[in-house]
Amino acid sequence: MLKPLRLCRGLLQPHLSQVVGVRIKYLISTQATILTRSFCDKMDNKILLDSAKRLAARTAVDQWVTEDTKVLGIGSGSTVVFVVERVAERVWKDGALSELICVPSSFQSRQLILDHNLPLGDLDRNYKVDLYIDGADEVDSSMVLIKGGGGCLMQEKIVASCAKTVIIVADYTKQSLRLGEQWCKGIPIEVSSMAYVPVKHKIEELYGGEAQLRTALNKAGPIVTDNGNFLMDWRFVAQREYDWDEVNRTISMIPGVLETGLFVNMAAKCYFGMANGTVKVQNK
Ligand SMILES: O=C[C@H](O)[C@H](O)[C@H](O)COP(=O)(O)O
């Protein structure tokens, strides 16, 4: 009785494996097509966003960095890369801006200044900053900014506070009527490592929402800022009306909070690179 069954199985097996094989090949090719498509879409989006950032950055540099700009504060993030690129072109290709000194706002922006061989300054010697150019994670209609999505905010705010003029450069995805419309990761807050739990509870009790410790992607545990502190991301209640100036002042006063990523009344203009290749300028 076993023999015919074995025979039968033997006959069936190649057929089944062929069917399954064809199915698997089909699934793999479909999955591969979906993956390739989503990869291409992501790449297209990145190219579009990068060109919007580049356009905003170059326009702002060309309009604001002049021979009168002796001390230029350099922000942090991916848009600022194009700012430094353009400043370096002006210095090294055009032979302009011979007296320019650049003050960084993070380890990244210091490296950018050095990589482009631009004169590096610091607030000890250059505490009067003529102009500060930086990116933002979100800009609302009153020019309140969320910053710190890339982990830099405290040094940025310090350098920005020393500047006569603060100019923001960003791609079109950063423009909002209200904070939280585009940027859903919350407001970054730099805190002393020993204080993150009480700070979290105080913010949540005062204003609702949820404040979370930012954890690293390629390291176990929390993100540590350039200043050796922790970062919290406070996801506020998007539907609630907040007075951001008051919120910023109150959170800044909580012991253990070193700085917030809310920049209120600091930016004079914001340059948004748009998807259609134009630049939109928002004034204070
Ligand atoms: O922490 C980072 C800084 O505040 C950046 O300026 C901000 O996150 C915007 O960065 P990006 O130009 O990469 O969008």
Ligand as a Chemical Component Dictionary entry (heavy atoms), coordinates in Angstrom:
data_LIG
# 
_chem_comp.id                   LIG 
_chem_comp.type                 NON-POLYMER 
_chem_comp.pdbx_formal_charge   0 
_chem_comp.three_letter_code    LIG 
# 
loop_
_chem_comp_atom.comp_id 
_chem_comp_atom.atom_id 
_chem_comp_atom.alt_atom_id 
_chem_comp_atom.type_symbol 
_chem_comp_atom.charge 
_chem_comp_atom.model_Cartn_x 
_chem_comp_atom.model_Cartn_y 
_chem_comp_atom.model_Cartn_z 
_chem_comp_atom.pdbx_ordinal 
LIG O1 O1 O 0 18.721 70.175 15.076 1  
LIG C1 C1 C 0 18.798 70.662 13.995 2  
LIG C2 C2 C 0 18.534 72.036 13.630 3  
LIG O2 O2 O 0 17.691 72.750 14.473 4  
LIG C3 C3 C 0 18.123 72.147 12.175 5  
LIG O3 O3 O 0 18.297 73.470 11.795 6  
LIG C4 C4 C 0 16.686 71.740 11.900 7  
LIG O4 O4 O 0 16.453 70.446 12.384 8  
LIG C5 C5 C 0 16.381 71.770 10.396 9  
LIG O5 O5 O 0 17.185 70.850 9.761  10 
LIG P1 P1 P 0 17.133 70.528 8.214  11 
LIG O6 O6 O 0 17.720 71.696 7.493  12 
LIG O7 O7 O 0 17.954 69.284 8.072  13 
LIG O8 O8 O 0 15.704 70.302 7.863  14 
# 
loop_
_chem_comp_bond.comp_id 
_chem_comp_bond.atom_id_1 
_chem_comp_bond.atom_id_2 
_chem_comp_bond.value_order 
_chem_comp_bond.pdbx_ordinal 
LIG O1 C1 DOUB 1  
LIG C1 C2 SING 2  
LIG C2 O2 SING 3  
LIG C2 C3 SING 4  
LIG C3 O3 SING 5  
LIG C3 C4 SING 6  
LIG C4 O4 SING 7  
LIG C4 C5 SING 8  
LIG C5 O5 SING 9  
LIG O5 P1 SING 10 
LIG P1 O6 DOUB 11 
LIG P1 O7 SING 12 
LIG P1 O8 SING 13 
# 
